[in-house]
Amino acid sequence: MKSLKDILYKVPMEAVAGSTAVIVNEIHFDSRRVQLNDVFVAVRGTVVDGHQYITTAVKNGALAVICEELPSNIVNGVTYVQVANSQTALAYMAANFYDNPSANLKLVGVTGTNGKTTIATLLYNLFTKAGFKVGLLSTVKVMVAEQEYPATHTTPDSLTINSYLHKMNLEGVEFCFMEVSSHGIAQKRTAALQFAGAIFTNLSHDHLDYHKDFAEYRDVKKVLFDELPSSAFALVNVDDKNGQVMMQNTKAKKYTYALKSYADYNAQILENQFSGLLLKLNGHEVWSKLIGNFNAYNILAIYATGELLGLDVQENLRIISELESVSGRFQYVVTPKKVTAIVDYAHTPDALKNVLETINSIRTKNEELITVVGCGGDRDKTKRPVMGHIASALSTKVIFTSDNPRTEDPEKILEEMEQGVEPQNFKKTMAVVNRKQAIKTACQMAQPNDIILIAGKGHETYQEINGKRTDFDDFKIVSEFLTQLEK
């Protein structure tokens, strides 16, 4: 329990009706969760406007209401605070409520289109193996030291973030690595966090259903770096032209990494095989179990971050050589008959291109590369023909199938993907709407030494069709089919 006045510290207030000296229990932005003596923050969302539920929140016992527009009906005994932006207010209120937990550990944010989950998770594993208590906020899971919690969003709401960071404080966590999405930044979920560092991976076509255009998407990512303090570090991939943009206005200490450009941290790929990568990182050779050019960038980013956060160079390299691939990120199985099945989260054109080019750079070209891929429903439609083009151009056979159709007609999604296929590649492709059947078909087509790529869902263990989620695990399903076929 805290006073409303303390919770509102650093929140710019435009008008107040009532007393801020009242003691409140909890903060909520969902009116259904409000109980006696709680604070309700009316947030304008993309679908629902919380201002419509102020009356409900007061009936449920709200002692205070934070809003951008004061209601016409002011209830006696309830404090109303008008703010310019409820999302920003919620972020600062959440931080104040949980005693600003991000200030009590070293929080590092990872942003970019691809690589966020891999880098954040590998950093969690790296620092855990180095003997530290570590936290993780990722698309796949939340870790508070050794305790695991399910993840609901890439970047959770600000109350959830600060609640987990508070748990980390209680557990003595020293470092936390966090994925920071463009949605999270745009919706001010990270506004009141104190970052010790931020990493930029790359920027490519994604989320243009939410952001108006690519420039807006880029500029939203840049906000993370614009708001870093001078005590923090900014680590950016300068092989991506947007890397320099990220650093333009930052007060943080600037560091760069690259495979192709001059940078503070450089890597050379000496060997690239299905068994792993041999890299030279700033002059030091290291073998990694991870595969592909895109993972060379990820490994370089975690090596640089480890050094910037004080890890001994030799220990850093030793642990990097022990790290395993992240669930659903180039996760593979090889059968006794030498069929290789790879499951990857690649759901953007750039990510799909990277994975397919990696496989093609390793394979001998005497075997088939069979790709199973779809696109999510109710999401950016402009990338569908691009994904279809890339899959058909870089594979020997392609099966277009459902990803998470959500509320869209899955056949229509596949038709939009097929529009990107060039005439010379038509014969390579087929459409199988049912994802399980598509995976089974790929397994039946595969001969010894062939490679199957199942792209798009990666770590997800569900499929969403018409608002209903059912159990669905790409890696489990392809493993079972291959086992059955080889009996």
C-alpha positions as CSV (number, residue, x, y, z in Angstrom):
1,M,0.0,0.0,0.0
2,K,1.3,3.4,-1.0
3,S,-0.1,7.0,-1.1
4,L,-1.4,8.1,-4.5
5,K,1.0,11.1,-4.2
6,D,4.0,8.8,-4.1
7,I,2.8,6.7,-6.9
8,L,2.3,9.8,-9.1
9,Y,6.0,10.9,-8.7
10,K,7.3,12.2,-12.0
11,V,3.9,12.0,-13.7
12,P,3.0,15.4,-15.3
13,M,-0.6,16.2,-14.0
14,E,-2.9,18.6,-15.9
15,A,-5.8,18.7,-13.3
16,V,-6.7,17.1,-10.0
17,A,-10.1,16.6,-8.5
18,G,-9.8,15.3,-4.9
19,S,-6.9,14.4,-2.7
20,T,-3.7,12.7,-3.7
21,A,-2.9,11.9,-0.1
22,V,-5.1,8.8,-0.1
23,I,-3.6,5.3,0.4
24,V,-4.3,2.9,-2.4
25,N,-3.9,-0.9,-2.7
26,E,-3.2,-1.8,-6.3
27,I,-3.0,-0.2,-9.8
28,H,-5.1,-1.6,-12.7
29,F,-5.8,-0.6,-16.3
30,D,-8.5,-3.3,-16.6
31,S,-11.7,-2.2,-14.8
32,R,-12.8,-5.8,-14.2
33,R,-9.8,-6.3,-11.9
34,V,-10.4,-3.2,-9.8
35,Q,-11.3,-3.8,-6.1
36,L,-11.8,-1.6,-3.1
37,N,-9.3,1.3,-2.8
38,D,-7.5,0.5,-6.0
39,V,-6.3,3.0,-8.7
40,F,-7.8,2.7,-12.2
41,V,-5.8,4.0,-15.1
42,A,-7.9,4.7,-18.2
43,V,-5.7,3.8,-21.2
44,R,-6.7,4.4,-24.8
45,G,-5.8,1.2,-26.6
46,T,-5.9,0.3,-30.3
47,V,-9.2,-1.6,-29.8
48,V,-10.7,-0.5,-26.4
49,D,-10.7,2.9,-24.8
50,G,-10.4,2.6,-21.0
51,H,-12.2,5.9,-20.5
52,Q,-15.5,4.0,-21.3
53,Y,-15.0,1.9,-18.2
54,I,-14.3,4.6,-15.6
55,T,-17.8,4.3,-14.2
56,T,-17.4,0.5,-13.9
57,A,-14.1,0.9,-12.1
58,V,-15.6,3.3,-9.6
59,K,-18.5,1.0,-8.9
60,N,-15.9,-1.8,-8.3
61,G,-14.3,0.3,-5.6
62,A,-11.7,2.5,-7.3
63,L,-10.4,5.2,-5.0
64,A,-8.7,7.1,-7.7
65,V,-8.9,7.4,-11.5
66,I,-6.1,8.5,-13.8
67,C,-7.4,9.7,-17.2
68,E,-6.7,11.9,-20.2
69,E,-10.2,13.3,-20.1
70,L,-12.1,14.0,-16.9
71,P,-15.6,12.4,-16.9
72,S,-18.7,14.6,-16.7
73,N,-19.8,12.7,-13.6
74,I,-17.4,13.2,-10.7
75,V,-18.1,10.9,-7.8
76,N,-17.5,12.3,-4.3
77,G,-14.7,10.5,-2.4
78,V,-12.9,9.5,-5.6
79,T,-9.8,11.3,-6.7
80,Y,-9.5,12.1,-10.5
81,V,-6.2,13.0,-12.0
82,Q,-6.0,14.3,-15.6
83,V,-2.8,13.5,-17.5
84,A,-1.6,14.1,-21.0
85,N,-0.8,10.4,-21.7
86,S,-2.3,7.6,-19.6
87,Q,0.2,5.1,-21.0
88,T,3.2,7.2,-19.9
89,A,1.5,7.8,-16.5
90,L,0.9,4.1,-16.1
91,A,4.6,3.4,-16.8
92,Y,5.8,5.8,-14.1
93,M,3.1,4.7,-11.6
94,A,4.1,1.1,-12.0
95,A,7.8,1.9,-11.5
96,N,7.0,4.0,-8.4
97,F,4.6,1.3,-7.0
98,Y,7.3,-1.3,-7.2
99,D,10.1,1.0,-5.8
100,N,11.8,1.5,-9.2
101,P,13.1,-2.0,-9.5
102,S,15.0,-1.4,-12.8
103,A,17.4,0.9,-10.9
104,N,18.5,-2.0,-8.6
105,L,19.9,-4.2,-11.3
106,K,21.6,-3.8,-14.7
107,L,18.8,-3.9,-17.3
108,V,19.7,-4.4,-20.9
109,G,17.1,-4.0,-23.7
110,V,17.4,-5.8,-27.0
111,T,15.5,-4.3,-30.0
112,G,15.4,-4.9,-33.8
113,T,13.3,-7.0,-36.2
114,N,15.2,-10.3,-35.9
115,G,17.4,-11.8,-33.2
116,K,15.9,-10.3,-30.1
117,T,14.8,-13.5,-28.5
118,T,18.0,-15.3,-29.3
119,I,20.3,-12.6,-28.0
120,A,18.3,-12.0,-24.8
121,T,18.1,-15.7,-24.1
122,L,21.8,-16.4,-24.8
123,L,22.8,-13.5,-22.6
124,Y,20.6,-14.9,-19.8
125,N,22.3,-18.3,-20.3
126,L,25.8,-16.7,-20.6
127,F,25.6,-14.8,-17.4
128,T,23.9,-17.6,-15.5
129,K,26.7,-20.0,-16.5
130,A,29.2,-17.3,-15.3
131,G,27.7,-17.6,-11.8
132,F,25.4,-14.6,-11.7
133,K,21.7,-14.4,-10.7
134,V,20.0,-13.3,-13.9
135,G,16.6,-12.3,-15.2
136,L,15.0,-12.7,-18.6
137,L,11.9,-11.0,-20.2
138,S,11.4,-12.6,-23.6
139,T,8.8,-13.7,-26.2
140,V,9.4,-17.4,-25.1
141,K,9.5,-17.1,-21.3
142,V,10.2,-15.0,-18.3
143,M,13.0,-16.1,-15.9
144,V,13.5,-14.7,-12.4
145,A,16.9,-16.4,-11.6
146,E,15.9,-20.1,-11.8
147,Q,12.1,-19.6,-11.6
148,E,10.3,-19.7,-14.9
149,Y,7.0,-17.9,-15.8
150,P,5.0,-18.0,-19.0
151,A,5.4,-15.1,-21.5
152,T,2.3,-13.4,-22.9
153,H,3.8,-10.6,-25.0
154,T,7.3,-9.8,-26.4
155,T,7.2,-6.7,-24.2
156,P,4.6,-7.1,-21.4
157,D,2.6,-4.1,-20.0
158,S,4.5,-1.8,-17.6
159,L,2.8,-3.2,-14.5
160,T,3.9,-6.7,-15.4
161,I,7.4,-5.6,-16.3
162,N,7.9,-3.9,-13.0
163,S,6.3,-6.7,-11.0
164,Y,8.8,-9.2,-12.5
165,L,11.7,-6.7,-11.9
166,H,10.6,-6.4,-8.3
167,K,10.6,-10.2,-8.0
168,M,14.2,-10.1,-9.4
169,N,15.2,-7.5,-6.8
170,L,13.9,-9.8,-4.0
171,E,15.9,-12.7,-5.5
172,G,19.1,-10.7,-5.7
173,V,19.2,-10.7,-9.5
174,E,22.1,-8.6,-10.8
175,F,21.4,-8.6,-14.6
176,C,18.2,-8.7,-16.6
177,F,18.0,-9.0,-20.4
178,M,14.8,-7.9,-22.0
179,E,13.3,-8.0,-25.5
180,V,12.0,-4.5,-26.4
181,S,9.4,-4.5,-29.2
182,S,8.3,-1.6,-31.3
183,H,4.7,-2.0,-29.9
184,G,6.2,-1.9,-26.3
185,I,8.0,1.3,-27.0
186,A,5.1,3.0,-28.9
187,Q,2.7,2.1,-26.0
188,K,5.2,3.5,-23.4
189,R,5.5,0.2,-21.6
190,T,9.3,0.8,-21.1
191,A,9.0,4.6,-20.5
192,A,10.0,4.6,-16.8
193,L,12.7,1.9,-16.9
194,Q,16.3,2.6,-16.2
195,F,18.4,0.8,-18.8
196,A,22.1,0.0,-18.3
197,G,22.4,-0.7,-22.0
198,A,20.6,-1.3,-25.3
199,I,21.4,-3.5,-28.3
200,F,20.1,-3.0,-31.8
201,T,20.1,-6.1,-34.1
202,N,18.7,-5.1,-37.5
203,L,15.6,-3.6,-39.1
204,S,13.5,-5.1,-41.9
205,H,9.9,-5.4,-43.0
206,D,7.6,-6.1,-40.1
207,H,4.6,-4.7,-38.1
208,L,3.6,-2.4,-40.9
209,D,0.0,-3.3,-39.9
210,Y,0.6,-1.3,-36.7
211,H,3.1,1.4,-37.8
212,K,2.2,3.6,-40.7
213,D,5.4,3.1,-42.6
214,F,8.9,1.8,-42.3
215,A,10.2,5.3,-41.2
216,E,7.8,5.3,-38.2
217,Y,8.8,1.7,-37.3
218,R,12.5,2.7,-37.3
219,D,11.9,5.9,-35.3
220,V,9.9,4.1,-32.7
221,K,12.8,1.7,-32.2
222,K,15.2,4.7,-32.0
223,V,13.3,6.0,-28.9
224,L,14.9,3.3,-26.8
225,F,18.4,4.7,-27.6
226,D,17.3,8.4,-27.4
227,E,16.2,7.8,-23.8
228,L,19.3,6.0,-22.6
229,P,21.3,7.8,-19.8
230,S,25.0,8.8,-20.2
231,S,25.9,5.9,-17.8
232,A,24.5,3.3,-20.2
233,F,25.9,1.7,-23.4
234,A,24.4,1.6,-26.9
235,L,25.6,-1.4,-28.9
236,V,24.4,-1.4,-32.6
237,N,24.9,-3.5,-35.7
238,V,26.4,-1.2,-38.3
239,D,26.1,-3.7,-41.1
240,D,22.5,-2.5,-41.0
241,K,22.3,1.0,-42.3
242,N,19.8,1.8,-39.5
243,G,22.5,1.1,-36.8
244,Q,24.0,4.6,-37.2
245,V,20.5,6.2,-37.0
246,M,19.8,4.5,-33.7
247,M,22.9,6.3,-32.2
248,Q,22.2,9.8,-33.5
249,N,20.7,11.4,-30.4
250,T,21.8,9.0,-27.6
251,K,23.7,10.2,-24.6
252,A,24.9,6.6,-24.0
253,K,28.5,5.4,-24.7
254,K,28.4,4.2,-28.3
255,Y,29.7,0.8,-29.5
256,T,29.4,-1.0,-32.8
257,Y,29.5,-4.6,-34.1
258,A,29.6,-6.0,-37.6
259,L,30.8,-8.8,-39.9
260,K,31.2,-6.7,-43.0
261,S,32.0,-3.1,-41.7
262,Y,34.7,-1.6,-39.5
263,A,33.4,-1.7,-35.9
264,D,34.4,-1.9,-32.3
265,Y,33.5,-5.6,-32.3
266,N,34.1,-7.6,-35.5
267,A,33.6,-11.3,-36.4
268,Q,34.9,-13.5,-39.2
269,I,33.2,-16.8,-40.1
270,L,35.9,-19.3,-40.5
271,E,33.7,-22.4,-40.8
272,N,29.9,-22.7,-41.3
273,Q,28.4,-26.2,-41.0
274,F,25.3,-27.9,-39.7
275,S,27.3,-28.9,-36.6
276,G,28.1,-25.2,-35.8
277,L,30.2,-22.1,-36.5
278,L,33.9,-21.4,-36.1
279,L,34.3,-17.7,-35.6
280,K,37.0,-15.2,-35.0
281,L,35.7,-12.6,-32.5
282,N,38.0,-9.6,-32.2
283,G,41.0,-11.8,-32.9
284,H,39.8,-14.7,-30.7
285,E,38.8,-18.0,-32.2
286,V,35.7,-19.7,-30.8
287,W,33.5,-22.7,-31.8
288,S,29.8,-22.3,-31.4
289,K,27.0,-24.9,-31.6
290,L,24.8,-22.2,-33.3
291,I,24.5,-22.2,-37.1
292,G,24.4,-19.7,-39.8
293,N,25.4,-16.1,-40.7
294,F,22.6,-14.6,-38.7
295,N,23.8,-16.4,-35.6
296,A,27.3,-15.1,-36.1
297,Y,25.8,-11.6,-35.6
298,N,23.9,-12.9,-32.5
299,I,27.1,-14.4,-31.0
300,L,29.1,-11.3,-31.7
301,A,26.4,-9.2,-30.0
302,I,26.5,-11.3,-26.8
303,Y,30.3,-11.4,-26.8
304,A,30.4,-7.6,-27.0
305,T,27.7,-7.3,-24.3
306,G,29.5,-9.7,-22.0
307,E,32.7,-7.6,-22.3
308,L,30.8,-4.3,-21.8
309,L,29.2,-5.7,-18.6
310,G,32.6,-6.8,-17.2
311,L,32.9,-10.5,-18.1
312,D,36.5,-11.8,-18.4
313,V,37.3,-12.3,-22.1
314,Q,38.4,-16.0,-21.8
315,E,35.5,-16.9,-19.6
316,N,33.2,-15.2,-22.1
317,L,34.6,-17.2,-25.0
318,R,34.5,-20.5,-23.0
319,I,30.9,-20.1,-22.1
320,I,29.9,-19.0,-25.6
321,S,31.3,-22.3,-26.9
322,E,28.9,-24.2,-24.6
323,L,25.7,-22.3,-25.4
324,E,22.9,-24.3,-27.1
325,S,20.4,-22.9,-29.7
326,V,17.3,-21.2,-28.4
327,S,13.9,-23.1,-28.6
328,G,12.4,-22.6,-32.0
329,R,15.4,-20.8,-33.4
330,F,17.1,-23.0,-36.0
331,Q,16.2,-26.0,-33.8
332,Y,16.9,-29.2,-35.8
333,V,16.7,-33.0,-35.7
334,V,18.6,-35.4,-37.9
335,T,17.0,-38.9,-38.5
336,P,19.0,-42.2,-38.9
337,K,18.3,-41.9,-42.7
338,K,20.0,-38.4,-42.7
339,V,16.8,-36.3,-43.2
340,T,17.4,-33.0,-41.4
341,A,14.3,-31.1,-40.1
342,I,14.8,-27.5,-39.0
343,V,12.2,-25.5,-37.1
344,D,12.6,-21.7,-37.1
345,Y,10.6,-18.7,-35.9
346,A,11.3,-16.9,-39.2
347,H,8.1,-15.0,-39.8
348,T,9.4,-11.9,-41.6
349,P,10.9,-11.7,-45.1
350,D,14.4,-10.9,-43.9
351,A,14.4,-13.7,-41.3
352,L,13.1,-16.3,-43.8
353,K,15.7,-15.1,-46.4
354,N,18.5,-15.4,-43.7
355,V,17.5,-18.9,-42.7
356,L,17.2,-20.2,-46.3
357,E,20.5,-18.6,-47.4
358,T,22.2,-20.1,-44.4
359,I,20.9,-23.6,-45.3
360,N,21.9,-23.1,-48.9
361,S,25.4,-22.0,-48.0
362,I,25.9,-25.2,-46.0
363,R,24.1,-27.9,-48.1
364,T,25.8,-29.6,-51.1
365,K,22.9,-28.9,-53.6
366,N,22.6,-32.6,-54.3
367,E,19.6,-32.7,-51.9
368,E,16.2,-31.1,-51.8
369,L,15.4,-28.2,-49.5
370,I,11.6,-28.5,-48.7
371,T,10.2,-25.4,-47.1
372,V,6.9,-25.3,-45.2
373,V,5.8,-21.8,-44.5
374,G,2.7,-19.5,-44.0
375,C,1.8,-16.0,-42.8
376,G,-0.2,-15.0,-39.8
377,G,-3.7,-13.7,-40.1
378,D,-4.8,-10.2,-38.9
379,R,-1.3,-9.0,-39.4
380,D,0.8,-7.1,-42.0
381,K,-0.6,-8.3,-45.4
382,T,2.0,-6.6,-47.5
383,K,4.7,-9.1,-46.5
384,R,2.8,-12.1,-47.8
385,P,3.8,-12.0,-51.5
386,V,7.3,-11.1,-50.4
387,M,7.5,-14.2,-48.2
388,G,6.1,-16.3,-51.1
389,H,8.7,-15.0,-53.4
390,I,11.6,-15.6,-51.1
391,A,10.5,-19.2,-50.1
392,S,10.0,-20.2,-53.8
393,A,13.2,-18.6,-55.0
394,L,15.4,-20.1,-52.4
395,S,13.9,-23.6,-51.9
396,T,13.7,-26.6,-54.2
397,K,10.1,-27.3,-53.1
398,V,7.7,-25.2,-51.1
399,I,4.5,-26.0,-49.2
400,F,2.4,-23.0,-48.4
401,T,0.3,-23.6,-45.3
402,S,-1.5,-22.0,-42.4
403,D,0.5,-20.2,-39.7
404,N,-1.9,-18.6,-37.2
405,P,-4.8,-17.6,-39.5
406,R,-6.6,-16.0,-36.5
407,T,-9.9,-14.5,-37.9
408,E,-8.8,-14.6,-41.6
409,D,-9.6,-17.2,-44.3
410,P,-6.4,-19.3,-44.4
411,E,-6.9,-20.0,-48.2
412,K,-7.0,-16.3,-48.9
413,I,-3.7,-15.8,-47.0
414,L,-2.1,-18.6,-49.1
415,E,-3.4,-17.0,-52.3
416,E,-1.7,-13.7,-51.3
417,M,1.6,-15.5,-50.7
418,E,1.3,-17.2,-54.1
419,Q,1.1,-13.8,-55.8
420,G,4.8,-13.3,-55.1
421,V,5.9,-16.6,-56.8
422,E,7.6,-15.9,-60.2
423,P,6.4,-18.0,-63.1
424,Q,9.5,-20.2,-63.3
425,N,9.0,-21.2,-59.7
426,F,5.3,-22.2,-59.9
427,K,6.1,-25.9,-60.3
428,K,8.0,-25.9,-57.0
429,T,5.0,-24.9,-54.9
430,M,1.8,-26.4,-53.6
431,A,-0.7,-25.2,-51.0
432,V,-1.8,-27.4,-48.1
433,V,-4.1,-25.4,-45.8
434,N,-3.9,-27.8,-42.8
435,R,-0.5,-27.2,-41.2
436,K,-0.2,-30.7,-39.7
437,Q,-0.9,-32.3,-43.1
438,A,1.6,-29.9,-44.7
439,I,4.3,-31.0,-42.3
440,K,3.4,-34.7,-42.9
441,T,3.5,-34.1,-46.7
442,A,7.0,-32.6,-46.4
443,C,8.2,-35.6,-44.4
444,Q,6.7,-38.0,-47.0
445,M,8.5,-36.1,-49.8
446,A,11.9,-36.1,-48.1
447,Q,14.5,-38.6,-49.2
448,P,17.8,-39.4,-47.4
449,N,20.0,-36.2,-47.0
450,D,17.1,-33.9,-47.8
451,I,16.4,-30.9,-45.6
452,I,13.0,-29.7,-44.3
453,L,12.5,-26.2,-43.1
454,I,9.3,-25.5,-41.1
455,A,9.2,-21.7,-40.7
456,G,7.1,-19.1,-39.0
457,K,6.0,-20.5,-35.6
458,G,9.2,-21.6,-34.0
459,H,8.8,-21.9,-30.2
460,E,5.0,-21.5,-30.3
461,T,3.1,-24.5,-28.9
462,Y,-0.3,-23.5,-30.2
463,Q,-2.2,-22.6,-33.4
464,E,-4.8,-19.9,-33.4
465,I,-7.8,-20.3,-35.8
466,N,-11.0,-18.2,-35.4
467,G,-10.0,-17.0,-32.0
468,K,-9.4,-20.5,-30.6
469,R,-6.0,-21.8,-29.7
470,T,-5.2,-25.5,-30.0
471,D,-2.0,-27.4,-29.1
472,F,0.4,-27.3,-31.9
473,D,4.2,-27.8,-31.7
474,D,6.1,-27.8,-35.0
475,F,9.2,-29.5,-33.6
476,K,7.2,-32.2,-31.9
477,I,5.0,-32.9,-34.9
478,V,7.8,-33.1,-37.4
479,S,9.9,-35.3,-35.1
480,E,6.9,-37.7,-34.7
481,F,6.2,-37.9,-38.4
482,L,9.8,-38.6,-39.3
483,T,10.0,-41.3,-36.6
484,Q,6.9,-43.0,-37.9
485,L,8.1,-42.9,-41.6
486,E,11.5,-44.4,-40.7
487,K,10.2,-47.4,-38.8
